[in-house]
């Protein structure tokens, strides 16, 4: 009897210990982890505004195009897990799983003191969550799937990712210099004026929101030449599925499509120091692929009004031209500059406003023009004098052009002591002065003017920092 009781007790203890060990969370011991960050933070004043709260001087609808030094606080943190193949070290496969978090205030410029529950609360975004395998088994094949910043280079001084910003969710395959991707950007937004990604499906007399997906098929080809620089050729095909539902008439939009063709050229400027370059891009978007507004260039964010007789965006188009250069003249001075032109039209006949799918009046044609320069004088290794000049013009519909000319002087501390336009962190004292034409002033064509009232001159004074580490 004693032996049986002892056996039962030991068995019971063994079972309990096994369950206890299974219930324990694994202890994290791996070292195959890395993280990076981008951020900016500061304070700003705007003389001429009641309360002197800093406000953006740029024209409405152009985002940071025209200069980005008044941008509000933003913090980004990215972490990545790195996996190694189990085969011999001849296998050069590189496997990464990356996630990125972004944080920014929704009202005003300041992130300090804001919480998720306060007015002007902090917004959290997850723009990236994907897995990518490169050089699989030592081959030239790479694959990825998930949500990611799927885009090429930007004009940093205007925070403008031009030409090939496909950022959304999907998957891609790459072989050498050829890349094919399928992106499925989607939004359940019944207030949007772009072609709807939704329809109402009536089930048992109950409206049920159903997703109407857009497929974006992307083909990119890199062409290299030592003499003529590097060319990138871009092709996109966009497709919206038929959303016709027999039980409803308001949301039975027909299928629609669009396409994009583009070319980008990059060449180093060998007459100047290393890092100098010149870039030019040209892009044409047709139909539902005519997007590119609000200081962004995503082609799937369709612009303008539809043809309400057909429910489609046939004959809508957009033309985008961009020039970007960096000239490192010597160890004492660098100049970064850009010029861009975008002209877009929706599918309605009107050259001014027309009704969208929700019967709201939206502009059906617009033109953006901008030219900007940032010079960087390396007075010492750690003290640089930045100075900017930007001109921006915006024409919505048949209205006159709204224009802004902005000058800035930005004494900057670069604690790393590097004479490079990309050296970070930078701690900046910012003064900017913008001059508006009469139409922009009278129609309050900037965030600053909407707070100050009609003025021909706007000012911004700020102290801020920007950093990145990848």
C-alpha positions in Angstrom: 0.0 0.0 0.0 2.8 2.3 0.9 4.6 1.6 -2.3 1.5 2.3 -4.4 0.9 5.6 -2.6 4.5 6.6 -3.1 4.2 5.7 -6.8 1.0 7.7 -7.3 2.6 10.7 -5.5 5.7 10.6 -7.7 3.7 10.2 -10.8 1.5 13.2 -9.8 4.5 15.3 -9.0 6.1 14.4 -12.4 3.0 15.4 -14.3 2.7 18.7 -12.4 6.4 19.5 -13.1 6.0 18.7 -16.7 2.9 21.0 -17.0 4.8 23.6 -15.1 7.7 23.5 -17.4 5.5 23.6 -20.5 3.7 26.6 -19.1 6.8 28.7 -18.7 7.4 31.4 -21.3 10.5 30.8 -23.4 13.5 32.8 -22.2 14.7 35.1 -25.0 18.4 34.4 -25.6 18.9 35.0 -29.3 21.2 37.7 -30.4 20.0 37.9 -34.0 18.1 41.1 -33.4 18.6 44.7 -34.5 16.7 48.0 -34.4 16.8 51.4 -36.0 15.0 54.7 -35.6 14.0 57.9 -37.4 12.7 60.9 -35.5 12.3 64.6 -35.2 11.2 66.7 -32.2 11.2 70.4 -31.3 9.3 73.5 -30.5 8.1 76.3 -32.8 6.6 79.8 -32.7 4.7 81.6 -35.4 4.7 85.4 -35.0 1.4 86.7 -36.2 -0.8 83.9 -34.8 -2.7 84.3 -31.6 -0.8 82.3 -29.0 2.2 82.1 -31.4 1.8 78.4 -31.9 4.1 77.1 -34.7 2.2 76.3 -38.0 3.3 75.1 -41.4 3.9 77.8 -44.0 3.5 75.5 -47.0 0.6 75.7 -49.4 -2.5 73.6 -48.9 -2.4 70.2 -50.8 1.4 70.2 -51.1 2.5 68.6 -47.8 6.2 69.2 -47.1 6.9 70.2 -50.8 8.2 73.7 -50.3 10.4 72.8 -47.3 9.9 70.5 -44.3 11.5 72.4 -41.5 8.2 73.2 -39.8 7.1 69.6 -39.7 5.7 68.4 -36.4 7.1 65.8 -34.0 7.5 62.2 -35.2 9.1 59.1 -33.9 9.7 55.8 -35.7 11.2 52.6 -34.2 11.9 49.6 -36.3 13.0 46.2 -35.1 14.1 43.2 -37.1 14.8 39.5 -36.4 17.5 37.8 -38.5 17.4 34.1 -39.4 20.3 32.0 -40.6 20.1 29.0 -42.9 20.9 25.6 -41.4 23.1 24.5 -44.3 26.8 25.1 -44.7 28.3 28.6 -44.8 28.2 28.5 -48.6 24.5 29.3 -48.4 24.2 33.1 -48.5 20.5 33.3 -47.8 19.5 36.3 -45.7 16.2 36.2 -43.9 14.7 39.1 -42.0 11.4 39.8 -40.3 10.8 43.5 -39.7 8.2 45.6 -37.9 8.1 49.4 -37.7 6.1 51.6 -35.3 5.4 55.3 -35.9 4.1 57.8 -33.3 2.9 61.3 -33.9 0.4 63.9 -32.4 -2.8 64.4 -34.4 -3.2 68.0 -33.3 -0.6 70.7 -33.2 3.2 70.2 -33.2 4.1 68.9 -29.8 4.2 65.3 -28.7 5.1 66.0 -25.1 2.2 65.7 -22.6 0.0 63.9 -25.2 -1.5 60.5 -24.5 -3.8 58.2 -26.4 -6.8 59.7 -24.4 -6.0 63.4 -24.7 -7.2 65.9 -27.2 -4.5 66.1 -29.9 -3.7 62.5 -28.9 -0.8 60.4 -30.1 -1.5 58.3 -33.2 0.3 54.9 -33.5 0.9 53.4 -36.9 2.5 50.1 -38.0 3.6 50.9 -41.6 5.8 47.8 -41.8 5.4 44.2 -40.9 7.0 41.8 -43.4 9.3 38.9 -43.9 11.9 38.9 -46.7 14.4 36.2 -47.9 17.2 37.4 -50.1 19.6 35.4 -52.2 17.8 32.2 -51.5 20.2 29.2 -51.3 22.9 31.4 -52.9 20.8 32.2 -56.0 19.7 35.5 -57.5 16.1 35.0 -56.2 14.6 37.0 -53.4 11.0 37.1 -52.1 9.0 39.1 -49.5 5.5 39.3 -48.2 3.7 41.7 -45.8 3.2 45.4 -45.3 6.3 47.6 -46.0 7.7 50.9 -47.1 8.0 49.7 -50.7 9.5 52.7 -52.4 12.7 54.2 -53.8 14.6 57.3 -52.9 13.1 60.6 -51.8 13.8 64.3 -52.0 14.6 64.6 -48.3 14.5 68.4 -48.0 10.8 68.2 -49.3 9.9 64.8 -47.6 8.7 63.7 -51.0 9.0 60.1 -52.1 8.6 60.5 -55.8 8.2 58.1 -58.8 7.9 54.6 -57.2 6.2 54.8 -53.8 4.0 51.7 -53.7 3.8 51.5 -49.9 1.0 49.2 -48.8 0.6 45.5 -48.3 1.3 42.7 -50.7 4.2 40.4 -51.9 7.1 40.6 -54.3 9.6 38.5 -56.2 13.0 39.7 -57.4 15.5 38.1 -59.7 18.7 40.1 -60.2 17.6 43.6 -61.3 14.0 42.6 -62.2 11.3 42.9 -59.6 7.6 42.0 -59.7 5.1 42.8 -57.0 1.4 42.6 -56.3 0.1 45.2 -53.8 -3.4 45.1 -52.4 -4.0 48.6 -50.9 -7.3 48.8 -49.2 -9.3 51.0 -47.0 -12.8 50.7 -45.4 -13.5 54.4 -45.7 -17.0 55.4 -46.8 -16.0 59.1 -46.7 -13.2 58.8 -49.2 -13.6 60.6 -52.5 -11.3 58.2 -54.4 -12.7 55.1 -56.1 -14.3 53.1 -53.3 -12.7 50.0 -51.9 -16.0 48.9 -50.5 -19.6 48.1 -51.4 -22.7 47.5 -49.3 -23.9 44.0 -49.6 -27.5 43.6 -48.4 -27.9 40.3 -46.5 -31.3 39.6 -45.0 -32.2 43.3 -45.3 -29.1 44.2 -43.2 -26.3 46.3 -44.8 -23.0 44.6 -44.4 -19.7 46.3 -45.4 -17.7 44.2 -47.8 -14.2 44.9 -49.0 -13.7 45.6 -52.6 -10.0 45.1 -53.2 -7.7 46.9 -55.6 -4.9 44.9 -57.2 -1.8 46.8 -58.2 0.6 44.7 -60.4 4.1 46.3 -60.5 7.1 45.5 -62.7 10.4 47.3 -62.2 13.6 46.8 -64.2 17.0 48.3 -63.3 19.3 49.0 -66.2 23.0 49.8 -65.6 25.6 51.5 -67.7 28.9 52.9 -66.5 28.8 55.6 -69.1 25.2 56.7 -69.0 24.3 56.0 -65.4 21.5 53.9 -64.1 18.0 53.7 -65.5 14.9 52.3 -63.8 11.8 51.4 -65.9 8.4 51.2 -64.1 5.1 49.7 -65.2 2.0 49.3 -63.1 -1.5 47.8 -63.8 -4.3 48.7 -61.5 -7.6 46.8 -61.3 -10.8 47.3 -59.2 -13.1 44.3 -59.2 -16.8 44.6 -60.2 -18.8 45.5 -57.1 -22.2 45.2 -58.6 -24.7 43.8 -56.1 -28.3 43.1 -57.2 -29.8 44.1 -53.9 -28.5 47.7 -54.0 -28.1 50.5 -56.5 -26.1 53.2 -54.7 -22.9 51.2 -54.4 -22.9 48.9 -57.4 -19.8 50.4 -59.0 -18.5 48.7 -62.2 -15.0 47.3 -62.5 -12.3 49.8 -63.4 -8.6 49.9 -64.3 -5.6 52.0 -64.9 -1.9 51.8 -65.7 1.4 53.6 -65.1 4.5 54.0 -67.2 7.7 55.7 -66.0 11.4 56.0 -66.3 14.0 57.3 -63.8 17.6 58.1 -64.5 20.4 58.4 -61.9 24.0 59.4 -62.6 26.8 60.4 -60.3 28.3 63.9 -60.8 32.0 63.1 -61.1 33.1 66.7 -61.3 32.4 67.0 -57.6 33.2 65.1 -54.4 31.8 61.5 -53.8 28.1 61.3 -53.1 27.2 64.0 -55.7 24.4 62.9 -58.1 21.7 64.0 -60.5 18.3 62.3 -60.8 15.4 62.8 -63.2 12.1 60.9 -63.4 9.1 61.1 -65.7 5.8 59.2 -65.0 2.4 58.9 -66.6 -0.7 57.5 -64.9 -4.0 56.7 -66.5 -7.5 55.9 -65.2 -7.7 54.9 -61.5 -3.8 55.0 -61.4 -3.6 58.8 -61.8 -2.8 59.4 -58.1 -0.2 61.8 -56.7 -1.5 64.6 -54.5 -1.2 66.1 -51.0 2.6 66.0 -51.0 2.7 62.3 -51.9 3.0 60.4 -55.1 1.1 57.1 -54.6 -0.6 56.3 -57.9 -3.3 54.2 -56.3 -4.8 57.2 -54.5 -6.9 58.2 -57.4 -7.3 61.9 -58.0 -10.4 63.9 -59.1 -14.0 63.1 -59.9 -15.4 60.1 -61.8 -17.6 60.1 -64.9 -20.9 59.5 -63.1 -22.6 58.3 -66.2 -20.3 55.3 -66.5 -19.1 55.1 -62.9 -15.5 54.9 -64.1 -12.3 56.9 -64.3 -11.7 56.4 -68.0 -9.6 59.3 -69.5 -8.4 60.4 -66.1 -4.6 61.0 -66.1 -1.6 62.4 -64.3 1.9 63.6 -65.5 4.7 63.8 -63.0 8.2 65.2 -63.7 10.9 65.4 -61.1 14.5 66.7 -61.0 16.8 66.1 -58.0 20.5 66.8 -57.4 23.2 66.9 -54.8 26.5 68.7 -55.5 29.3 68.4 -52.9 31.4 71.2 -54.3 34.2 70.8 -51.8 34.8 70.1 -48.1 33.2 73.5 -47.2 29.9 73.5 -49.2 27.2 71.3 -50.5 24.0 72.2 -52.4 20.9 70.0 -52.6 18.1 71.0 -55.0 14.9 69.8 -56.6 12.2 70.8 -59.1 8.9 69.1 -59.7 5.8 69.4 -61.9 2.6 67.4 -61.5 -0.5 67.9 -63.6 -3.6 65.7 -62.8 -7.1 65.5 -64.1 -10.1 63.3 -63.1 -12.6 61.6 -65.4 -15.3 64.3 -65.3 -15.5 66.8 -68.1 -15.2 69.8 -65.7 -11.8 71.6 -65.4 -12.9 73.0 -62.1 -15.1 71.0 -59.6 -17.3 68.0 -60.2 -19.3 65.6 -57.9 -17.7 62.5 -56.6 -19.4 59.2 -55.8 -20.8 60.7 -52.6 -22.2 63.7 -54.5 -19.6 66.0 -53.0 -17.9 68.7 -55.1 -14.2 68.0 -55.5 -11.5 69.6 -57.7 -11.2 67.7 -61.0 -7.9 69.2 -62.1 -4.8 70.5 -60.4 -1.2 71.6 -61.1 1.7 71.6 -58.7 5.0 73.4 -59.4 7.9 73.6 -56.9 11.6 74.5 -57.0 13.8 74.3 -53.9 17.4 74.5 -52.7 19.2 73.8 -49.4 22.8 74.9 -49.1 25.0 73.6 -46.3 28.1 75.5 -45.3 30.5 73.5 -43.2 31.9 76.3 -41.0 33.5 73.8 -38.7 33.2 70.0 -38.4 30.4 70.4 -35.8 28.8 73.7 -36.8 27.1 74.0 -40.2 25.0 76.8 -41.6 22.0 75.5 -43.5 20.0 77.9 -45.7 17.0 77.3 -47.9 15.0 78.9 -50.7 11.8 77.3 -51.9 9.1 78.4 -54.4 5.8 76.5 -54.7 2.7 77.1 -56.8 -0.6 75.3 -56.7 -3.5 75.7 -59.1 -6.8 73.9 -58.1 -9.4 73.7 -60.9 -9.8 76.9 -62.8 -8.7 79.1 -59.9 -5.6 81.3 -60.2 -2.3 80.0 -58.9 -1.6 80.2 -55.2 2.1 80.8 -54.7 4.6 80.9 -51.9 8.2 81.9 -51.8 10.1 80.9 -48.6 13.5 81.7 -47.3 15.2 80.0 -44.3 18.4 80.3 -42.3 19.2 77.4 -40.0 22.3 77.4 -37.8 22.9 73.7 -37.1 25.0 71.7 -34.6 26.2 68.4 -35.9 27.7 66.6 -32.8 29.2 63.8 -34.9 31.5 66.3 -36.5 30.9 64.9 -40.0 31.0 67.2 -43.1 28.1 65.5 -44.9 24.5 66.5 -45.7 23.4 63.2 -44.4 25.2 63.5 -41.0 22.7 63.0 -38.1 21.7 63.9 -35.5 21.3 67.6 -36.3 20.2 70.2 -33.7 18.8 73.2 -35.5 17.8 76.8 -34.8 15.2 77.5 -37.6 14.0 80.9 -38.9 11.8 80.9 -42.0 9.9 83.6 -43.8 7.2 83.0 -46.4 5.8 85.4 -49.0 2.3 84.7 -50.4 0.7 86.1 -53.5 -2.7 87.8 -53.2 -4.8 84.8 -54.1 -3.1 82.5 -51.5 -3.4 85.2 -48.8 -7.0 86.0 -49.4 -8.0 82.4 -49.6 -6.0 81.3 -46.6 -4.0 78.7 -48.7 -1.8 77.4 -45.9 -2.2 76.2 -42.3 -0.4 79.3 -41.1 -2.8 81.6 -43.0 -5.8 79.7 -41.7 -4.7 80.6 -38.2 -3.4 84.1 -38.8 -5.9 85.4 -41.3 -5.1 87.0 -44.6 -1.4 88.0 -44.6 1.2 88.4 -47.3 4.1 87.3 -45.0 4.3 84.4 -42.6 7.1 83.5 -40.2 8.2 80.5 -38.3 10.9 80.3 -35.5 11.8 76.9 -34.0 14.4 74.8 -32.4 14.4 71.1 -33.4 16.4 68.0 -33.8 16.4 65.2 -36.5 18.1 61.8 -36.3 18.2 58.5 -37.9 20.1 55.3 -37.2 19.8 52.2 -39.4 
